[in-house]
Amino acid sequence: MSDRDTITRRREEFAAALNRQDIPRLSALRSDDCIDMPPNRPAIRGLDAIRAYWREGFAQAETRFTVLPEHLEIDGDIAVDRFRWAAESAPLSGGASVHDEGVCVWIWHRQSDGEWKLAQAMWNSDLPQGLTVWSGFASAANSALSGEDQETIRDLVELQWTAAWIARDVNKILAMCSEDIVYMPANNPVLRGHVELRTWLEQFPKTLKFTQPVSNLEGDANRAVAHATFDAAMEVQGKSVAVVGKALCTLRKEPSGKWLAQSVCWNFDAPIPVSPENRPS
């Protein structure tokens, strides 16, 4: 495996470990002399101090992180990794979820045993101070969706999306997604952008029925988070198979006033039945 492939995999492993709050795995990916430089607080030096920082964050919110790689430059035993990131955090104390996003630079060092480990991390949020997540774990107490925006989003998630999905109208589905959509379907790698999502949608099994009621909706004039459950029937190996599950969708309001899905994550409540003769080997 090339150095580039190794670091790419390590980046993905780090994000996955952060999402499941796996401090032992996070620690294994960091160098002993690591330094974190978050916004609006002093640098955090050393693995023990960074572990305490993780525990501080995990005790306050459950967070879903995604990373969007932009540039990776490797020179000898040092690699500079630049990417955009986004996070949706649900405070454990209750209240509205918090959306945060920004840019990050990671410095990877090749260790004496040849293993690449994350040595330095510095990031900034695109949001004003006081609305960010991993700088001080602030809550969004002032977030509130207008009644009109709530109606619009519910219509998009509950009616427009499901109708387009059943009709296999890929163009209409993509029209409801931002150009930088991050789509995280069950049992599948993350899809980024319209091109990847279109390819995946075009091979998705036929959906025979689909309802998706929104169970919780929160946000402000520019961002929203919709939690939904779904009840559907899919055509699997020529048979109708009932499936149920849940979905989390973040939405962004465009300057035009149109709401678009920016990230979608969903999974089933139970595995889809597959007959033994057609099960992948």
KEKE-3310 file (N, C-alpha, C; in steps of 0.2 Angstrom, whole numbers, plus 5000, padded with zeros to 4 digits):
npx = (5004:5003:5010:5001:4989:4989:4989:4977:4968:4970:4965:4952:4949:4952:4941:4930:4933:4931:4918:4912:4917:4929:4941:4953:4956:4958:4969:4979:4981:4988:5003:5015:5020:5010:5000:4986:4977:4965:4951:4949:4954:4969:4983:4983:4994:5002:4998:4990:4984:4976:4968:4960:4954:4946:4938:4931:4923:4916:4908:4899:4892:4885:4892:4892:4905:4911:4923:4930:4941:4954:4968:4983:4999:5015:5031:5045:5046:5036:5019:5007:4991:4976:4959:4941:4929:4914:4901:4889:4881:4873:4868:4870:4863:4851:4841:4843:4851:4868:4876:4891:4905:4920:4938:4953:4970:4981:4996:5005:5017:5030:5033:5047:5045:5040:5027:5013:5008:4996:5002:5001:4987:4976:4962:4949:4933:4919:4909:4902:4910:4905:4895:4901:4906:4918:4927:4923:4913:4900:4882:4868:4858:4850:4844:4831:4819:4808:4790:4786:4798:4799:4788:4791:4803:4798:4789:4798:4806:4797:4787:4791:4804:4801:4792:4799:4809:4802:4797:4809:4816:4830:4835:4827:4829:4842:4841:4836:4847:4862:4876:4888:4884:4885:4883:4877:4874:4866:4877:4887:4900:4904:4896:4900:4895:4886:4889:4894:4883:4873:4877:4876:4862:4856:4858:4851:4840:4823:4810:4796:4786:4786:4787:4791:4791:4795:4802:4809:4813:4824:4834:4840:4838:4846:4851:4847:4842:4835:4827:4822:4810:4809:4798:4797:4796:4806:4812:4819:4829:4819:4808:4796:4802:4800:4806:4812:4818:4830:4834:4845:4846:4854:4851:4853:4850:4848:4854:4844:4833:4829:4828:4841:4846:4861:4869:4866:4862:4858:4851:4846:4834:4836:4845:4844:4834:4843:4843:4852:4857:4860:4868:4882:4898)
npy = (4994:5011:5026:5037:5030:5024:5035:5040:5030:5030:5043:5041:5031:5038:5047:5039:5032:5043:5046:5035:5037:5031:5031:5023:5018:5031:5036:5027:5031:5043:5052:5051:5064:5072:5087:5097:5110:5119:5131:5146:5143:5138:5129:5111:5100:5085:5067:5063:5075:5077:5066:5069:5080:5075:5067:5077:5082:5071:5069:5079:5079:5070:5066:5067:5066:5071:5071:5080:5077:5088:5091:5082:5081:5074:5072:5064:5059:5066:5072:5083:5086:5092:5097:5099:5099:5093:5093:5086:5089:5082:5088:5080:5084:5088:5098:5108:5101:5104:5112:5112:5117:5118:5121:5111:5107:5093:5086:5073:5061:5050:5036:5028:5015:5014:5017:5028:5042:5053:5069:5083:5094:5106:5117:5127:5135:5138:5146:5159:5164:5156:5148:5137:5119:5110:5119:5124:5117:5123:5126:5128:5138:5148:5144:5142:5137:5144:5143:5142:5138:5125:5119:5118:5110:5098:5095:5092:5081:5072:5070:5075:5069:5055:5053:5055:5046:5033:5035:5033:5045:5051:5064:5073:5069:5073:5087:5091:5090:5098:5103:5099:5087:5075:5059:5045:5030:5015:5001:5004:5013:5030:5043:5056:5071:5075:5067:5054:5051:5050:5039:5028:5029:5025:5012:5007:4995:4993:5003:4999:5004:5018:5027:5041:5048:5063:5064:5073:5090:5103:5118:5133:5149:5146:5133:5116:5101:5086:5072:5056:5042:5027:5018:5005:4996:4985:4979:4964:4952:4949:4948:4956:4965:4970:4984:4993:5008:5022:5039:5053:5069:5083:5100:5114:5131:5140:5155:5158:5155:5142:5126:5113:5097:5093:5084:5066:5053:5036:5020:5003:4995:4981:4968:4965:4952:4939:4926:4910:4905:4916:4924:4935:4930)
npz = (5000:4996:5003:5002:5001:5013:5022:5019:5022:5036:5040:5037:5046:5058:5058:5059:5071:5080:5078:5084:5097:5102:5111:5114:5101:5094:5101:5097:5084:5085:5088:5101:5105:5101:5096:5097:5090:5093:5089:5098:5110:5121:5114:5114:5122:5120:5122:5133:5138:5126:5126:5137:5132:5122:5130:5137:5127:5122:5133:5133:5121:5107:5092:5075:5063:5047:5034:5021:5010:5003:4999:4999:5003:5002:5009:5011:5027:5032:5031:5024:5027:5021:5023:5022:5035:5043:5056:5066:5081:5095:5110:5125:5136:5131:5120:5105:5091:5085:5072:5064:5054:5044:5041:5040:5045:5045:5051:5047:5054:5049:5059:5068:5066:5054:5053:5050:5059:5067:5070:5072:5073:5067:5067:5060:5062:5051:5056:5066:5082:5096:5091:5088:5088:5092:5098:5110:5113:5113:5114:5104:5108:5103:5092:5080:5070:5058:5056:5043:5037:5043:5038:5024:5024:5030:5020:5009:5014:5018:5008:4994:4993:4995:4985:4973:4975:4974:4961:4954:4950:4947:4944:4950:4963:4965:4963:4975:4983:4989:4979:4986:4992:5005:5006:5015:5015:5021:5024:5014:5006:5009:5000:4989:4982:4967:4956:4961:4969:4960:4952:4961:4965:4953:4952:4963:4971:4965:4973:4981:4989:5001:5015:5025:5039:5048:5063:5072:5071:5069:5071:5062:5054:5043:5043:5046:5055:5052:5059:5055:5052:5043:5032:5021:5006:4996:4981:4981:4974:4965:4974:4985:4999:5015:5024:5037:5045:5050:5048:5046:5042:5036:5032:5021:5019:5004:4996:4987:4994:4994:5002:5004:5004:5013:5020:5022:5032:5034:5040:5041:5052:5054:5046:5028:5022:5013:5001:5003:4991:4983:4991:4993:4990)
capx = (5000:5007:5010:4995:4983:4989:4986:4969:4964:4971:4961:4945:4949:4951:4934:4926:4934:4929:4911:4910:4920:4933:4947:4959:4958:4960:4975:4983:4983:4991:5010:5016:5021:5005:4998:4980:4977:4958:4950:4947:4957:4976:4985:4983:5000:5003:4992:4986:4980:4971:4963:4956:4950:4941:4933:4927:4918:4911:4903:4894:4888:4886:4894:4894:4909:4913:4928:4930:4948:4956:4975:4988:5006:5019:5038:5049:5043:5031:5013:5002:4984:4971:4952:4935:4925:4907:4899:4882:4882:4867:4870:4868:4859:4845:4841:4844:4858:4873:4880:4898:4909:4926:4944:4958:4976:4984:5002:5007:5024:5031:5037:5053:5044:5037:5019:5011:5003:4994:5006:4998:4980:4974:4956:4945:4926:4917:4904:4904:4912:4899:4890:4905:4906:4924:4931:4921:4907:4894:4876:4865:4852:4846:4842:4824:4816:4801:4785:4786:4803:4797:4783:4795:4807:4794:4787:4804:4808:4791:4783:4795:4809:4799:4789:4805:4813:4798:4797:4816:4817:4836:4836:4823:4832:4848:4839:4835:4853:4867:4882:4893:4881:4888:4877:4880:4868:4867:4881:4890:4905:4902:4896:4901:4894:4881:4891:4894:4876:4869:4879:4873:4855:4854:4858:4848:4834:4816:4807:4788:4783:4791:4785:4797:4789:4800:4801:4811:4816:4827:4839:4839:4836:4851:4853:4842:4843:4829:4827:4816:4810:4806:4794:4797:4796:4811:4812:4826:4830:4813:4803:4795:4805:4798:4812:4811:4825:4830:4838:4847:4847:4856:4849:4856:4846:4852:4853:4838:4828:4827:4832:4844:4850:4868:4871:4860:4864:4852:4852:4840:4833:4837:4848:4839:4835:4846:4843:4858:4860:4861:4872:4888:4904)
capy = (5000:5017:5031:5041:5026:5023:5040:5041:5025:5032:5048:5038:5027:5042:5050:5033:5031:5049:5045:5030:5039:5026:5034:5019:5018:5037:5036:5023:5034:5049:5051:5052:5071:5076:5093:5099:5118:5121:5138:5149:5140:5136:5122:5105:5097:5078:5063:5063:5081:5077:5061:5073:5085:5070:5065:5083:5083:5065:5069:5084:5078:5064:5070:5064:5070:5069:5074:5080:5079:5093:5091:5078:5082:5069:5074:5060:5056:5071:5073:5088:5084:5098:5095:5102:5095:5095:5090:5087:5087:5082:5089:5075:5087:5089:5104:5108:5099:5110:5110:5116:5115:5122:5118:5108:5104:5088:5084:5066:5059:5043:5034:5024:5008:5015:5018:5035:5044:5060:5072:5090:5095:5113:5118:5133:5134:5144:5149:5164:5162:5155:5143:5131:5113:5107:5124:5125:5113:5127:5124:5133:5140:5153:5142:5141:5137:5147:5139:5141:5133:5119:5116:5117:5104:5092:5093:5090:5075:5067:5070:5076:5064:5049:5052:5055:5039:5028:5036:5033:5051:5053:5071:5076:5068:5077:5094:5092:5090:5102:5100:5095:5082:5069:5054:5039:5025:5008:4995:5006:5018:5037:5045:5063:5075:5073:5061:5048:5049:5048:5032:5024:5029:5022:5004:5005:4991:4996:5004:4998:5009:5022:5033:5044:5054:5067:5063:5078:5095:5109:5122:5141:5152:5144:5126:5112:5094:5082:5065:5053:5035:5026:5011:5004:4989:4985:4973:4961:4946:4947:4948:4962:4964:4975:4986:4999:5011:5028:5043:5059:5073:5090:5104:5121:5136:5143:5162:5159:5153:5135:5121:5108:5092:5094:5077:5061:5046:5031:5013:4998:4992:4974:4966:4963:4945:4937:4919:4908:4904:4923:4928:4936:4925)
capz = (5000:4995:5008:5001:5002:5020:5026:5017:5026:5043:5040:5038:5053:5064:5058:5061:5079:5083:5078:5089:5103:5103:5113:5112:5093:5092:5104:5093:5078:5087:5090:5108:5106:5097:5098:5094:5090:5091:5089:5104:5116:5120:5111:5119:5120:5123:5121:5139:5138:5121:5128:5142:5128:5119:5136:5138:5121:5122:5139:5132:5115:5103:5086:5068:5059:5041:5032:5014:5008:4998:4997:5003:5001:5006:5008:5015:5033:5034:5026:5026:5025:5021:5021:5025:5039:5045:5062:5069:5088:5099:5117:5129:5141:5128:5116:5098:5088:5083:5065:5063:5048:5043:5037:5045:5042:5049:5050:5049:5054:5049:5065:5067:5064:5047:5054:5049:5065:5067:5075:5074:5070:5068:5063:5061:5060:5047:5060:5071:5088:5100:5088:5086:5092:5095:5101:5117:5114:5114:5112:5099:5112:5100:5085:5079:5063:5057:5055:5036:5035:5045:5033:5018:5025:5031:5013:5006:5017:5019:5002:4988:4992:4994:4978:4968:4976:4971:4953:4952:4947:4950:4943:4955:4970:4965:4963:4982:4986:4987:4975:4990:4996:5008:5007:5019:5015:5024:5021:5008:5007:5009:4993:4989:4976:4963:4952:4965:4971:4954:4950:4966:4964:4947:4953:4969:4969:4964:4979:4979:4994:5005:5019:5029:5043:5052:5070:5075:5067:5073:5067:5062:5048:5038:5044:5049:5056:5052:5061:5052:5052:5036:5031:5014:5003:4991:4977:4982:4971:4963:4979:4989:5005:5019:5027:5041:5048:5052:5044:5049:5036:5038:5026:5021:5015:4999:4995:4984:4999:4994:5006:5000:5009:5013:5021:5023:5034:5036:5040:5042:5059:5054:5040:5023:5021:5007:5001:5003:4984:4980:4995:4990:4993)
cpx = (5004:5006:5003:4989:4983:4986:4979:4965:4964:4966:4954:4944:4948:4944:4929:4926:4931:4921:4908:4913:4924:4940:4953:4961:4961:4967:4981:4985:4987:4999:5010:5016:5016:5003:4991:4979:4970:4957:4948:4949:4965:4977:4985:4989:5000:4997:4988:4981:4974:4966:4958:4951:4944:4935:4928:4921:4913:4906:4898:4889:4890:4886:4895:4898:4910:4918:4928:4937:4949:4963:4979:4994:5011:5027:5042:5044:5037:5025:5009:4996:4979:4964:4947:4932:4918:4905:4892:4882:4875:4869:4867:4863:4852:4846:4843:4851:4862:4876:4886:4901:4915:4932:4949:4964:4979:4991:5004:5014:5025:5035:5043:5052:5040:5030:5018:5006:5002:4998:5003:4991:4978:4968:4953:4937:4924:4911:4906:4906:4906:4894:4894:4904:4912:4929:4929:4915:4901:4888:4873:4858:4847:4843:4835:4822:4809:4796:4785:4792:4802:4793:4787:4799:4803:4791:4792:4805:4803:4788:4787:4800:4807:4796:4794:4808:4809:4798:4804:4818:4824:4837:4833:4826:4838:4847:4837:4841:4858:4873:4887:4890:4885:4883:4880:4874:4871:4872:4884:4895:4901:4902:4896:4900:4889:4883:4891:4887:4872:4870:4876:4866:4852:4854:4855:4842:4828:4813:4799:4784:4788:4787:4791:4795:4795:4798:4803:4814:4818:4832:4837:4837:4840:4852:4848:4844:4836:4830:4821:4816:4807:4803:4794:4797:4801:4810:4819:4825:4823:4807:4802:4797:4803:4805:4810:4818:4824:4835:4839:4849:4849:4854:4852:4851:4850:4850:4846:4832:4826:4832:4834:4847:4857:4872:4865:4864:4858:4855:4846:4840:4835:4840:4842:4840:4838:4846:4850:4861:4862:4866:4879:4893:4909)
cpy = (5006:5021:5035:5037:5025:5029:5042:5036:5028:5038:5046:5034:5032:5045:5045:5032:5037:5049:5040:5031:5034:5029:5029:5019:5025:5038:5033:5026:5041:5047:5053:5060:5075:5082:5095:5107:5120:5128:5140:5146:5138:5130:5117:5101:5090:5074:5062:5069:5080:5072:5065:5077:5081:5068:5071:5083:5077:5066:5074:5083:5072:5067:5065:5068:5067:5073:5074:5082:5084:5092:5087:5079:5078:5071:5070:5057:5061:5072:5079:5087:5089:5095:5099:5097:5097:5091:5091:5085:5087:5083:5083:5077:5089:5096:5103:5105:5105:5108:5115:5113:5120:5119:5116:5106:5099:5087:5077:5065:5052:5041:5030:5017:5008:5017:5026:5036:5051:5064:5079:5091:5103:5114:5124:5131:5140:5148:5154:5161:5161:5150:5137:5125:5112:5113:5125:5121:5117:5125:5130:5135:5144:5150:5140:5142:5140:5142:5137:5137:5126:5115:5114:5111:5098:5090:5090:5083:5070:5065:5070:5070:5057:5048:5051:5048:5033:5028:5035:5039:5054:5061:5075:5076:5073:5084:5096:5092:5095:5099:5097:5090:5077:5064:5047:5034:5019:5004:4998:5012:5025:5039:5053:5066:5071:5067:5055:5046:5047:5040:5027:5023:5025:5014:5002:5001:4996:4997:5004:5003:5012:5028:5035:5050:5057:5067:5069:5083:5101:5112:5129:5143:5149:5137:5123:5105:5091:5075:5062:5046:5033:5019:5010:4997:4990:4979:4970:4954:4944:4947:4955:4961:4971:4977:4993:5002:5018:5032:5050:5063:5080:5094:5111:5125:5140:5150:5163:5157:5146:5131:5115:5103:5092:5087:5073:5055:5042:5024:5009:4997:4985:4973:4964:4956:4943:4929:4916:4907:4911:4927:4929:4932:4929)
cpz = (5000:5002:5008:5003:5010:5024:5025:5021:5034:5044:5041:5044:5059:5064:5061:5069:5083:5084:5083:5096:5106:5105:5112:5105:5091:5095:5099:5086:5079:5089:5098:5110:5102:5100:5094:5095:5088:5092:5096:5110:5115:5117:5116:5117:5124:5122:5127:5139:5132:5123:5133:5138:5125:5124:5137:5133:5121:5128:5138:5126:5111:5096:5081:5064:5052:5038:5024:5012:5002:4995:5002:5000:5005:5004:5013:5021:5036:5029:5028:5022:5026:5019:5024:5030:5041:5051:5064:5076:5091:5106:5121:5134:5138:5124:5109:5096:5086:5077:5066:5057:5047:5039:5042:5041:5048:5047:5052:5049:5053:5055:5063:5065:5057:5047:5053:5055:5064:5072:5077:5070:5072:5064:5065:5059:5056:5050:5064:5078:5092:5097:5086:5091:5096:5097:5108:5118:5116:5111:5108:5102:5108:5093:5085:5072:5063:5055:5047:5034:5037:5040:5027:5019:5026:5024:5009:5008:5016:5012:4995:4987:4991:4987:4973:4969:4972:4963:4950:4948:4950:4949:4948:4962:4970:4966:4970:4986:4984:4983:4979:4994:4999:5010:5010:5020:5019:5020:5014:5010:5006:5002:4993:4983:4972:4959:4955:4967:4965:4952:4955:4966:4958:4947:4959:4967:4969:4971:4977:4983:4998:5008:5024:5033:5047:5059:5074:5070:5070:5069:5067:5055:5042:5038:5048:5050:5056:5054:5058:5053:5045:5036:5024:5012:4997:4987:4977:4979:4968:4967:4983:4996:5009:5023:5031:5044:5050:5048:5048:5043:5039:5031:5027:5017:5010:4999:4992:4988:4999:4999:5003:5006:5008:5015:5023:5026:5036:5036:5042:5050:5059:5047:5035:5022:5014:5007:5000:4996:4981:4985:4993:4994:4996)
residu = (MET:SER:ASP:ARG:ASP:THR:ILE:THR:ARG:ARG:ARG:GLU:GLU:PHE:ALA:ALA:ALA:LEU:ASN:ARG:GLN:ASP:ILE:PRO:ARG:LEU:SER:ALA:LEU:ARG:SER:ASP:ASP:CYS:ILE:ASP:MET:PRO:PRO:ASN:ARG:PRO:ALA:ILE:ARG:GLY:LEU:ASP:ALA:ILE:ARG:ALA:TYR:TRP:ARG:GLU:GLY:PHE:ALA:GLN:ALA:GLU:THR:ARG:PHE:THR:VAL:LEU:PRO:GLU:HIS:LEU:GLU:ILE:ASP:GLY:ASP:ILE:ALA:VAL:ASP:ARG:PHE:ARG:TRP:ALA:ALA:GLU:SER:ALA:PRO:LEU:SER:GLY:GLY:ALA:SER:VAL:HIS:ASP:GLU:GLY:VAL:CYS:VAL:TRP:ILE:TRP:HIS:ARG:GLN:SER:ASP:GLY:GLU:TRP:LYS:LEU:ALA:GLN:ALA:MET:TRP:ASN:SER:ASP:LEU:PRO:GLN:GLY:LEU:THR:VAL:TRP:SER:GLY:PHE:ALA:SER:ALA:ALA:ASN:SER:ALA:LEU:SER:GLY:GLU:ASP:GLN:GLU:THR:ILE:ARG:ASP:LEU:VAL:GLU:LEU:GLN:TRP:THR:ALA:ALA:TRP:ILE:ALA:ARG:ASP:VAL:ASN:LYS:ILE:LEU:ALA:MET:CYS:SER:GLU:ASP:ILE:VAL:TYR:MET:PRO:ALA:ASN:ASN:PRO:VAL:LEU:ARG:GLY:HIS:VAL:GLU:LEU:ARG:THR:TRP:LEU:GLU:GLN:PHE:PRO:LYS:THR:LEU:LYS:PHE:THR:GLN:PRO:VAL:SER:ASN:LEU:GLU:GLY:ASP:ALA:ASN:ARG:ALA:VAL:ALA:HIS:ALA:THR:PHE:ASP:ALA:ALA:MET:GLU:VAL:GLN:GLY:LYS:SER:VAL:ALA:VAL:VAL:GLY:LYS:ALA:LEU:CYS:THR:LEU:ARG:LYS:GLU:PRO:SER:GLY:LYS:TRP:LEU:ALA:GLN:SER:VAL:CYS:TRP:ASN:PHE:ASP:ALA:PRO:ILE:PRO:VAL:SER:PRO:GLU:ASN:ARG:PRO:SER)
# end
